[in-house]
Amino acid sequence: MTEPGTSIDDLDTPCLLIDLDRMEANIRSWQAAISAAGVRLRPHVKTHKVPAIAHMQLAAGAAGITVAKLAEAEVFAAYGCRDIFVAYPLIGPTKWQRAAALARSCTLTVGVDGEVGARGLSAAATDAGTTLRVRVEVDSGMHRSGAPAERVAELCRLVLTLPGLDLDGIFTFRGIYYPGATGRSAAEIGREEGEQMVALAEALRANGIPIREVSLGSTPTAHAAAQVAGVSEVRPGTYVFGDYLMAERGAMRYDEVALTILCTVVSRPAADKATIDGGSKTFCGDMIPERQQLKGYACAIGVEAYLESMSEEHGVVRLGPGADPQVGERIAFHPIHVCTTVNLSDELIGVRDGRVETVWPILARGKRT
């Protein structure tokens, strides 16, 4: 177990470090900007998976938290989070029963995108004597889940008729990588997402369907979406730490990226390559660098070098001009995608002024159900 007060130089590698000054600044600045727009911030905690960090976001003014899976919600509820949105369609008797049970200990909002989920949740909530808040998911272009816009009214009306359910509103996730997004700015995409969802909400209200919440947005799009009148909530997650991809896309500056992976050079297989002690069990591989027009799975800090390929325990780094790390030297990296990177590790080490200040177990890692 890493002890507070330990120098960064004495840490074993590979390890995930959180620059506490940067993380705290990100929490404050994003909360201030979203609040100034008159919109609620409900951060997606899949990025950090740590209840203590969620409580920092809530203390700064967040309206609640967002998770993707019930197992995550159960962890955060057990650690005192009392307003949780599961932004995912819940399917299957076990999940419906778990959701209904969890609603006894917190205000739980769940997503539905079809009749099967809505009826299943209703039956479970009725049996448990609880009420589930429901948001209907809208497919706004990502084409992975969500009801088409033309079917949303029908689904909302169904939810209104079902016992144990309380229609809360509509939500979507589109991000900036949906089909047709190439070449468009994140600001433009965010404004459009907001305008489409607000227009749908207004049409639903005009037809007698009470829509309280219009929830959307990601780290690249949240600021622009929050400027659209009628958007009530945005759900960015990556902003708390940032990553290589977000910095390259301009969603955050490099000096705002708070998470680094500290590794040790274990071999020099060629003049322009170094092998580090972090591979695919340390760095995520869910994004292909070439498809994102990036140079690797991670970028080094303070030296031109990129994680070019990985096996389980080896990372092969392509070295740029002037980069000549020796065996035993350490290199810190920003990963291409922070959320799935965090899910690979057991702990986050919070550092300030070169020393360990706190160590957080990643309590919600691996929670897939």
SULBELHU-V66352 format. One record per residue. N is the residue number from 0. RES is the residue in three letters. NEAR is the number of other C-alpha atoms within 12 Angstrom. Layout:
<<N,RES,NEAR> <N,RES,NEAR>>
This chain:
<<0,MET,16> <1,THR,27> <2,GLU,19> <3,PRO,20> <4,GLY,20> <5,THR,22> <6,SER,20> <7,ILE,32> <8,ASP,23> <9,ASP,18> <10,LEU,26> <11,ASP,23> <12,THR,30> <13,PRO,36> <14,CYS,39> <15,LEU,42> <16,LEU,44> <17,ILE,42> <18,ASP,34> <19,LEU,31> <20,ASP,24> <21,ARG,29> <22,MET,32> <23,GLU,29> <24,ALA,24> <25,ASN,34> <26,ILE,38> <27,ARG,24> <28,SER,23> <29,TRP,38> <30,GLN,36> <31,ALA,21> <32,ALA,25> <33,ILE,36> <34,SER,26> <35,ALA,16> <36,ALA,24> <37,GLY,21> <38,VAL,35> <39,ARG,37> <40,LEU,45> <41,ARG,42> <42,PRO,48> <43,HIS,46> <44,VAL,49> <45,LYS,44> <46,THR,39> <47,HIS,49> <48,LYS,47> <49,VAL,40> <50,PRO,33> <51,ALA,28> <52,ILE,40> <53,ALA,44> <54,HIS,29> <55,MET,27> <56,GLN,37> <57,LEU,29> <58,ALA,19> <59,ALA,27> <60,GLY,26> <61,ALA,37> <62,ALA,30> <63,GLY,36> <64,ILE,47> <65,THR,46> <66,VAL,44> <67,ALA,35> <68,LYS,34> <69,LEU,39> <70,ALA,28> <71,GLU,40> <72,ALA,49> <73,GLU,38> <74,VAL,33> <75,PHE,42> <76,ALA,36> <77,ALA,22> <78,TYR,22> <79,GLY,22> <80,CYS,35> <81,ARG,29> <82,ASP,34> <83,ILE,44> <84,PHE,48> <85,VAL,44> <86,ALA,42> <87,TYR,35> <88,PRO,38> <89,LEU,41> <90,ILE,27> <91,GLY,19> <92,PRO,21> <93,THR,18> <94,LYS,29> <95,TRP,36> <96,GLN,28> <97,ARG,32> <98,ALA,51> <99,ALA,37> <100,ALA,28> <101,LEU,37> <102,ALA,36> <103,ARG,22> <104,SER,25> <105,CYS,29> <106,THR,31> <107,LEU,39> <108,THR,44> <109,VAL,48> <110,GLY,48> <111,VAL,45> <112,ASP,38> <113,GLY,33> <114,GLU,27> <115,VAL,20> <116,GLY,36> <117,ALA,41> <118,ARG,30> <119,GLY,32> <120,LEU,45> <121,SER,37> <122,ALA,28> <123,ALA,33> <124,ALA,34> <125,THR,23> <126,ASP,20> <127,ALA,22> <128,GLY,21> <129,THR,29> <130,THR,33> <131,LEU,46> <132,ARG,38> <133,VAL,49> <134,ARG,44> <135,VAL,54> <136,GLU,47> <137,VAL,42> <138,ASP,31> <139,SER,37> <140,GLY,27> <141,MET,22> <142,HIS,20> <143,ARG,19> <144,SER,24> <145,GLY,33> <146,ALA,32> <147,PRO,24> <148,ALA,29> <149,GLU,16> <150,ARG,21> <151,VAL,36> <152,ALA,33> <153,GLU,23> <154,LEU,35> <155,CYS,39> <156,ARG,27> <157,LEU,27> <158,VAL,40> <159,LEU,28> <160,THR,18> <161,LEU,27> <162,PRO,26> <163,GLY,29> <164,LEU,39> <165,ASP,33> <166,LEU,36> <167,ASP,32> <168,GLY,43> <169,ILE,49> <170,PHE,49> <171,THR,47> <172,PHE,43> <173,ARG,40> <174,GLY,41> <175,ILE,34> <176,TYR,25> <177,TYR,20> <178,PRO,16> <179,GLY,16> <180,ALA,21> <181,THR,16> <182,GLY,14> <183,ARG,20> <184,SER,21> <185,ALA,31> <186,ALA,29> <187,GLU,24> <188,ILE,36> <189,GLY,38> <190,ARG,32> <191,GLU,32> <192,GLU,43> <193,GLY,41> <194,GLU,27> <195,GLN,31> <196,MET,43> <197,VAL,36> <198,ALA,22> <199,LEU,35> <200,ALA,37> <201,GLU,25> <202,ALA,19> <203,LEU,28> <204,ARG,22> <205,ALA,13> <206,ASN,16> <207,GLY,15> <208,ILE,26> <209,PRO,24> <210,ILE,36> <211,ARG,25> <212,GLU,33> <213,VAL,42> <214,SER,46> <215,LEU,53> <216,GLY,49> <217,SER,40> <218,THR,43> <219,PRO,40> <220,THR,40> <221,ALA,48> <222,HIS,41> <223,ALA,32> <224,ALA,46> <225,ALA,42> <226,GLN,31> <227,VAL,34> <228,ALA,23> <229,GLY,30> <230,VAL,43> <231,SER,35> <232,GLU,44> <233,VAL,50> <234,ARG,49> <235,PRO,46> <236,GLY,41> <237,THR,44> <238,TYR,50> <239,VAL,45> <240,PHE,52> <241,GLY,43> <242,ASP,45> <243,TYR,45> <244,LEU,38> <245,MET,38> <246,ALA,29> <247,GLU,25> <248,ARG,26> <249,GLY,22> <250,ALA,34> <251,MET,29> <252,ARG,21> <253,TYR,28> <254,ASP,25> <255,GLU,32> <256,VAL,41> <257,ALA,42> <258,LEU,43> <259,THR,44> <260,ILE,48> <261,LEU,35> <262,CYS,41> <263,THR,33> <264,VAL,29> <265,VAL,26> <266,SER,24> <267,ARG,26> <268,PRO,20> <269,ALA,15> <270,ALA,18> <271,ASP,23> <272,LYS,29> <273,ALA,38> <274,THR,38> <275,ILE,44> <276,ASP,36> <277,GLY,41> <278,GLY,33> <279,SER,29> <280,LYS,23> <281,THR,40> <282,PHE,46> <283,CYS,35> <284,GLY,29> <285,ASP,19> <286,MET,25> <287,ILE,22> <288,PRO,25> <289,GLU,14> <290,ARG,15> <291,GLN,21> <292,GLN,16> <293,LEU,24> <294,LYS,28> <295,GLY,35> <296,TYR,42> <297,ALA,48> <298,CYS,38> <299,ALA,35> <300,ILE,27> <301,GLY,18> <302,VAL,20> <303,GLU,25> <304,ALA,33> <305,TYR,37> <306,LEU,45> <307,GLU,34> <308,SER,29> <309,MET,28> <310,SER,21> <311,GLU,18> <312,GLU,21> <313,HIS,28> <314,GLY,39> <315,VAL,36> <316,VAL,44> <317,ARG,33> <318,LEU,29> <319,GLY,22> <320,PRO,14> <321,GLY,13> <322,ALA,23> <323,ASP,25> <324,PRO,34> <325,GLN,22> <326,VAL,19> <327,GLY,19> <328,GLU,22> <329,ARG,33> <330,ILE,40> <331,ALA,37> <332,PHE,43> <333,HIS,45> <334,PRO,50> <335,ILE,45> <336,HIS,43> <337,VAL,44> <338,CYS,40> <339,THR,27> <340,THR,44> <341,VAL,43> <342,ASN,34> <343,LEU,35> <344,SER,33> <345,ASP,26> <346,GLU,29> <347,LEU,40> <348,ILE,42> <349,GLY,37> <350,VAL,34> <351,ARG,24> <352,ASP,17> <353,GLY,21> <354,ARG,24> <355,VAL,28> <356,GLU,24> <357,THR,24> <358,VAL,30> <359,TRP,31> <360,PRO,25> <361,ILE,32> <362,LEU,33> <363,ALA,39> <364,ARG,33> <365,GLY,23> <366,LYS,21> <367,ARG,18> <368,THR,25>>
